[in-house]
């Protein structure tokens, strides 16, 4: 049951609305509570109206978001009281998300937390800003994080296509009363949802087939349907076009998945086989085979890491590239601390020798970014291109600054490259306002195979790592961006 509820009350003779966002759980991060409140929006009749919340208050063990009285319904009503109008409401919502200013939505891996979306009882939407969503994250329970975001995640999802996929999940959810991937057996069974084509809803067959197709769509087809040059919300134009001719049916009272299994023979047969596959998958996973788990908190807090399970099931984004291009993509991903992209072209069981280094750097910088409010990772090549400027103290310069690739034999390629990385020396600590980085020479061999019809890396062999020199980088104190400017003179 969703614990994010709406309460109407009066405070100091002023009517207000409060949203319960969870239990009282200590102080909220100061960098999210200071400065000017971010603007949300009321979208009604194609008109944007700026909206601001008043305060966050704790009472009776619960935490409430307080604002001027507004008659709203939580998003969860889409599969309850609003089911009969779900298609038209979702299409209006897709249009509303395209009307808000660029950068407002900021979806997580392409998906939006549904606790940011409320329906106005008189028509329209209340959309909460992303910064407020981050505050809610600190108070909501793990169960609520799953209900509002985690259950929509799916591996191998292209972020530009994310909202198109999520809105299709909303349609499925409104039709059935449950989200397509929320059942543990569904996720364990390689995210095979119970298909609408089994005929257990009153939706017309062609529309049911289309929803099933979108929910099972592979990464390559996702990339063909939308453009990476546009944001996830801009790409909702594809979803609006696809749903323009869908006829929404008259819906009966929603049934639980367990009830459907009892009442519909086709669903029962599908679920029986699915549970067998899921049980077999769990058995082998516990024995040390492929690990398939979802940790909702990790997905939310470290969303950019993204799921890397099941990557062997379909071609990587590098399919069709030459080995030299794949190696360039590998190191470009390392510069961006993007471990899933680094490992996209690795054949099964191929070890990435840089996995611990990159994942450690990513987690460290993102955790500090969450608490300090700024990105502390600086790409080495960007820093050099900018003329080696001074950097904020505690920042990290990291990554490749040169790369040369030579073919050794038919399947082996040698990469010779230089990197910059932090130096943690006692003498470096004694120099004020200076950070020391080390330039290293690396020689690494990549071995490839094309047994699947496209090149994959089967082995990465570091051959040589040699320190070249150290570089002293000037630093300056990092000022709080919300603090007033320092007077000159």
C-alpha positions in Angstrom: 0.0 0.0 0.0 1.3 3.5 -0.9 2.2 5.4 2.2 2.5 8.7 0.3 -0.9 10.2 1.2 -2.6 13.6 1.0 -4.1 15.5 3.9 -6.1 18.8 3.8 -5.9 20.9 7.0 -5.7 24.5 8.3 -2.5 26.0 9.7 -2.8 29.5 11.3 -6.3 29.9 9.8 -4.9 29.3 6.3 -6.1 26.2 4.3 -3.2 24.0 3.2 -2.6 20.6 1.6 0.1 18.3 3.0 1.6 15.3 1.4 2.9 12.6 3.7 6.3 11.7 2.3 7.4 9.1 4.8 8.4 8.8 8.4 10.6 11.2 10.4 14.1 10.0 9.7 16.6 12.6 11.0 17.7 15.9 9.5 17.6 16.4 5.8 20.8 17.3 3.9 21.5 21.0 4.3 22.5 21.6 0.7 19.0 20.6 -0.4 17.3 22.7 2.2 19.1 26.0 1.7 18.7 28.6 -1.0 15.8 29.5 -3.2 13.1 26.8 -3.5 13.0 25.1 -6.9 9.9 25.8 -9.0 7.3 23.1 -9.7 4.5 23.5 -12.2 0.7 23.3 -12.3 -0.2 22.3 -15.9 -3.8 23.0 -16.8 -5.4 23.5 -20.2 -1.9 23.7 -21.8 -1.0 26.6 -19.4 2.1 26.4 -17.1 1.6 28.0 -13.7 4.7 28.2 -11.4 4.1 26.4 -8.1 6.2 26.5 -4.8 5.9 24.5 -1.6 5.9 26.2 1.8 7.7 23.9 4.2 8.5 20.4 5.3 7.3 19.6 8.8 7.5 16.6 11.1 4.6 15.6 13.3 3.3 12.3 14.9 6.3 10.5 13.5 5.6 11.4 9.9 7.1 14.0 7.5 4.9 16.2 5.5 5.4 18.5 2.5 3.1 21.6 3.1 1.8 24.0 0.5 -1.3 26.1 -0.3 -4.6 24.2 -0.5 -4.9 22.3 -3.8 -7.3 19.5 -4.7 -5.0 16.7 -6.0 -4.9 13.0 -6.3 -1.8 10.8 -6.1 -0.5 9.1 -9.3 -1.5 5.7 -7.8 -5.1 6.5 -8.7 -4.3 5.8 -12.3 -5.0 2.1 -11.6 -7.9 2.8 -9.2 -10.4 5.6 -9.5 -8.9 7.0 -12.8 -8.6 3.7 -14.7 -11.5 4.5 -17.0 -9.7 7.6 -18.2 -6.1 6.3 -18.0 -5.3 6.6 -21.7 -6.5 10.2 -22.1 -4.9 11.3 -18.8 -1.5 9.7 -19.7 -1.6 11.3 -23.1 -2.3 14.7 -21.5 0.5 14.0 -19.0 3.0 13.2 -21.8 2.1 16.6 -23.4 2.5 18.4 -20.1 6.0 16.9 -19.6 6.9 18.3 -23.0 5.7 21.8 -22.0 7.8 22.3 -18.9 11.2 24.0 -19.3 14.1 21.9 -20.6 15.9 20.2 -17.8 12.9 20.2 -15.4 12.1 16.5 -15.6 15.7 15.1 -15.2 14.6 11.4 -15.4 16.6 8.7 -13.6 18.0 6.4 -16.3 15.1 7.6 -18.4 12.4 7.1 -15.8 10.5 9.6 -13.6 9.6 9.0 -9.9 5.7 8.9 -9.8 5.7 10.7 -6.5 6.5 13.8 -8.5 3.2 13.5 -10.4 -0.2 14.4 -9.0 -3.6 14.8 -10.8 -5.7 17.9 -10.2 -9.2 16.9 -9.3 -10.5 19.6 -11.6 -8.2 18.5 -14.5 -4.5 19.0 -15.1 -1.4 18.1 -13.2 0.9 19.2 -10.4 4.5 18.3 -11.2 7.1 18.5 -8.4 10.7 19.7 -9.2 13.6 17.2 -9.1 15.3 18.9 -6.1 12.1 18.3 -4.1 12.1 14.7 -5.3 15.6 14.3 -3.9 14.4 15.6 -0.5 11.6 13.0 -0.6 14.1 10.3 -1.3 15.6 10.8 2.2 12.3 10.2 3.9 10.4 7.6 1.8 10.5 4.0 2.8 12.2 1.3 0.6 8.8 0.0 -0.2 7.7 3.4 -1.5 10.9 3.8 -3.5 10.0 0.5 -5.2 6.4 1.4 -5.8 7.2 4.8 -7.3 10.4 4.0 -9.3 12.0 0.7 -8.7 9.3 -1.5 -10.2 9.6 0.3 -13.5 13.3 -0.3 -14.0 14.3 -2.8 -16.6 17.8 -3.9 -17.7 19.1 -2.7 -21.1 16.9 0.3 -21.2 18.0 3.2 -23.4 17.5 6.4 -21.4 16.1 8.4 -24.3 13.4 5.7 -24.7 12.8 5.4 -20.9 9.7 7.5 -20.6 8.1 5.9 -23.6 8.6 2.5 -22.0 7.4 3.8 -18.6 4.3 5.3 -20.0 3.5 2.0 -21.7 4.0 0.3 -18.3 1.4 2.8 -16.9 -1.1 1.6 -19.5 -0.5 -2.0 -18.6 -0.8 -1.1 -14.9 -4.1 0.7 -15.5 -5.5 -2.2 -17.4 -4.5 -4.9 -15.0 -4.1 -3.2 -11.6 -0.4 -4.2 -11.3 2.8 -3.1 -13.0 4.3 -5.5 -15.5 7.6 -6.1 -13.8 6.8 -5.7 -10.1 6.3 -9.5 -9.4 9.6 -11.1 -8.3 9.1 -14.1 -10.6 8.7 -11.8 -13.6 12.0 -10.1 -12.8 13.7 -13.4 -12.1 12.4 -14.8 -15.4 14.4 -12.3 -17.5 11.7 -9.6 -17.1 9.1 -11.6 -19.1 5.8 -9.8 -18.2 2.5 -11.6 -18.3 1.5 -10.8 -21.9 -1.8 -8.9 -22.6 -2.1 -11.0 -25.7 -3.3 -13.9 -23.5 -6.6 -12.1 -23.6 -7.3 -11.5 -19.9 -8.3 -7.8 -20.4 -10.9 -6.2 -22.7 -8.3 -4.3 -24.6 -8.5 -4.8 -28.4 -6.0 -7.4 -29.7 -3.9 -5.0 -31.8 -3.4 -2.6 -28.9 -2.6 -5.5 -26.5 0.0 -6.8 -29.0 1.6 -3.3 -29.3 1.9 -2.9 -25.5 3.5 -6.4 -25.3 5.9 -5.4 -28.1 7.0 -2.2 -26.4 7.5 -3.8 -23.0 9.7 -6.5 -24.5 11.5 -4.2 -26.9 15.3 -4.7 -27.2 17.8 -1.8 -27.0 18.5 -1.7 -30.7 14.8 -1.2 -31.6 14.5 1.4 -28.9 17.4 3.4 -30.5 15.7 3.0 -33.9 12.4 4.5 -32.6 13.7 7.6 -30.8 16.6 9.9 -31.1 19.4 10.2 -28.5 19.7 13.8 -29.6 16.4 14.5 -27.7 15.5 14.1 -24.0 13.3 11.3 -22.8 10.4 13.7 -22.4 10.8 15.1 -25.9 10.8 11.5 -27.3 7.4 11.0 -25.8 6.2 12.4 -29.1 6.8 8.8 -30.4 4.6 7.4 -27.7 1.8 10.0 -28.4 1.9 9.1 -32.1 1.7 5.3 -31.4 -1.2 5.6 -28.9 -3.3 8.1 -31.0 -5.5 5.3 -32.4 -5.7 3.1 -29.3 -9.3 2.6 -28.1 -9.5 2.5 -24.3 -12.0 -0.2 -23.1 -14.6 -0.3 -20.4 -12.7 -1.9 -17.5 -13.9 -4.3 -14.8 -12.7 -4.2 -11.3 -8.9 -4.9 -11.3 -7.8 -8.4 -10.1 -4.6 -9.3 -8.4 -2.2 -11.5 -10.4 -2.9 -14.4 -8.0 -6.6 -14.1 -8.8 -6.0 -14.0 -12.5 -4.0 -17.2 -12.2 -7.0 -18.9 -10.6 -9.6 -17.5 -13.1 -7.8 -17.6 -16.4 -6.3 -20.8 -17.8 -3.9 -19.1 -20.2 -2.5 -16.9 -17.4 -2.3 -20.0 -15.1 -0.3 -21.9 -17.8 2.0 -19.0 -18.4 2.6 -18.4 -14.7 3.2 -22.1 -14.0 6.0 -22.2 -16.5 7.3 -18.8 -15.4 7.6 -19.9 -11.8 9.5 -23.0 -12.8 12.0 -20.9 -14.8 12.3 -18.4 -12.0 12.9 -21.1 -9.4 15.6 -22.6 -11.7 17.2 -19.2 -12.1 17.3 -18.6 -8.3 18.8 -22.0 -7.8 21.7 -21.4 -10.2 22.2 -17.9 -9.0 22.6 -19.0 -5.4 25.1 -21.6 -6.6 27.3 -18.9 -8.0 26.0 -18.6 -11.6 24.6 -15.4 -13.1 23.7 -13.0 -10.3 20.3 -11.3 -10.9 19.2 -9.0 -8.2 17.6 -5.6 -8.0 18.5 -3.4 -5.0 16.0 -0.5 -5.3 18.0 1.8 -3.1 21.1 1.3 -5.2 19.2 1.9 -8.4 17.9 5.2 -7.1 21.1 6.5 -5.4 23.5 5.2 -8.0 21.1 5.3 -11.0 23.8 6.1 -13.5 25.6 2.8 -12.8 22.6 1.2 -14.4 21.8 -2.6 -14.6 24.4 -4.7 -16.3 22.7 -8.1 -15.9 21.5 -9.9 -19.0 23.8 -8.0 -21.3 24.7 -11.3 -23.1 21.1 -11.7 -24.2 21.3 -9.1 -27.0 23.9 -7.3 -29.1 25.8 -4.5 -27.3 25.6 -0.9 -28.7 29.0 -1.5 -30.2 27.8 -4.2 -32.5 29.0 -3.4 -36.0 32.0 -1.4 -34.9 35.6 -2.3 -35.8 37.9 -3.5 -32.9 39.7 -0.1 -32.9 36.4 1.7 -32.5 35.4 -0.6 -29.7 38.7 0.1 -27.8 38.1 3.8 -28.3 34.6 3.5 -26.9 36.0 1.4 -24.0 38.4 4.2 -22.9 35.9 6.9 -23.5 33.6 5.2 -21.1 36.4 4.9 -18.6 36.9 8.7 -18.9 33.2 9.1 -18.0 33.4 6.6 -15.1 30.7 4.6 -17.0 31.3 1.0 -16.0 28.3 -0.5 -18.0 29.5 1.1 -21.2 33.0 -0.1 -20.6 31.8 -3.7 -20.3 29.2 -3.6 -23.1 31.5 -5.3 -25.6 33.0 -7.9 -23.2 32.3 -11.5 -24.0 30.8 -13.6 -21.3 33.1 -14.2 -18.4 35.7 -11.7 -19.7 37.3 -9.9 -16.8 37.6 -6.1 -16.8 40.9 -5.3 -14.9 39.8 -1.7 -14.4 36.4 -2.6 -12.8 37.3 -2.0 -9.2 39.1 1.3 -10.0 36.3 2.8 -12.1 33.4 1.6 -9.8 35.3 2.9 -6.7 35.9 6.3 -8.4 32.3 6.5 -9.5 30.7 5.7 -6.1 33.1 8.0 -4.3 32.5 11.0 -6.5 28.7 10.5 -6.6 28.3 10.1 -2.9 30.3 13.2 -2.3 28.3 15.0 -5.0 25.1 14.0 -3.3 26.2 15.6 -0.1 28.2 18.6 -1.4 26.0 19.4 -4.4 28.8 19.6 -7.0 30.5 17.2 -9.4 34.0 16.6 -8.2 35.2 14.4 -11.1 37.2 16.3 -13.8 38.1 14.6 -17.0 41.9 14.7 -17.6 41.6 15.5 -21.3 39.1 18.3 -20.7 41.4 19.8 -18.1 44.4 19.8 -20.5 42.3 21.3 -23.3 41.3 24.1 -21.0 45.0 25.0 -20.3 45.5 23.2 -17.0 43.4 25.7 -14.9 43.2 25.7 -11.1 40.5 23.3 -9.8 38.3 23.3 -6.7 40.0 21.6 -3.7 39.0 18.0 -3.1 38.3 17.5 -6.9 39.7 14.6 -8.8 41.5 14.7 -12.2 41.2 11.4 -13.9 41.3 9.7 -17.3 43.1 9.2 -20.6 45.0 12.1 -22.3 46.3 10.2 -25.3 45.6 6.8 -27.1 47.4 4.9 -29.9 46.1 1.5 -31.2 48.2 -0.9 -33.3 47.1 -4.3 -34.6 49.4 -7.2 -33.4 47.7 -10.1 -35.2 44.3 -11.0 -36.7 42.5 -10.7 -33.3 44.9 -8.8 -31.0 45.2 -5.1 -30.8 47.7 -3.1 -28.6 46.6 0.1 -26.9 49.4 2.5 -25.8 48.0 5.4 -23.8 48.8 8.0 -21.1 46.6 8.7 -18.1 46.3 11.3 -15.3 45.2 10.2 -11.8 45.4 11.5 -8.3 48.6 11.0 -6.3 48.2 10.3 -2.6 51.7 11.1 -1.2 52.7 12.5 2.1 54.7 15.2 0.5 51.8 16.3 -1.7 49.8 16.8 1.5 52.4 19.2 2.8 52.0 21.7 -0.1 49.1 24.0 0.5 46.7 24.8 -2.3 48.3 22.1 -4.5 47.0 18.7 -5.7 49.5 16.3 -7.2 48.5 14.1 -10.2 50.7 11.4 -11.8 51.0 10.8 -15.5 51.3 7.1 -16.3 52.2 5.2 -19.5 50.0 2.1 -20.1 50.4 -0.7 -22.6 47.4 -3.0 -22.8 46.5 -5.8 -25.3 42.8 -6.5 -26.3 41.9 -9.9 -27.8 38.7 -10.1 -29.9 36.3 -12.7 -31.3 33.5 -12.4 -33.8 31.7 -15.8 -33.2 28.4 -14.0 -32.7 28.6 -12.0 -35.9 30.1 -8.9 -34.3 33.3 -8.2 -32.5 33.6 -8.8 -28.7 36.5 -8.5 -26.3 37.5 -11.9 -24.9 40.6 -10.8 -23.0 42.2 -7.6 -21.7 45.9 -8.0 -20.8 47.8 -5.1 -19.1 51.3 -5.3 -20.4 53.1 -2.3 -18.9 52.3 0.5 -16.4 55.1 3.1 -16.0 55.0 6.4 -14.1 56.1 9.2 -16.3 56.0 12.4 -14.2 54.0 14.2 -11.5 52.1 17.4 -12.1 51.3 20.0 -9.4 47.8 21.4 -9.9 46.8 24.6 -8.2 43.5 24.4 -6.2 41.2 26.9 -4.6 38.6 26.6 -1.9 35.2 25.4 -3.2 32.6 28.0 -2.3 29.0 27.1 -1.6 27.1 28.1 -4.8 24.3 29.3 -2.6 26.5 31.6 -0.5 26.6 35.3 -1.3 29.4 36.6 -3.5 32.7 37.6 -1.8 33.1 41.4 -2.0 36.0 42.6 -4.1 38.7 45.1 -3.0 
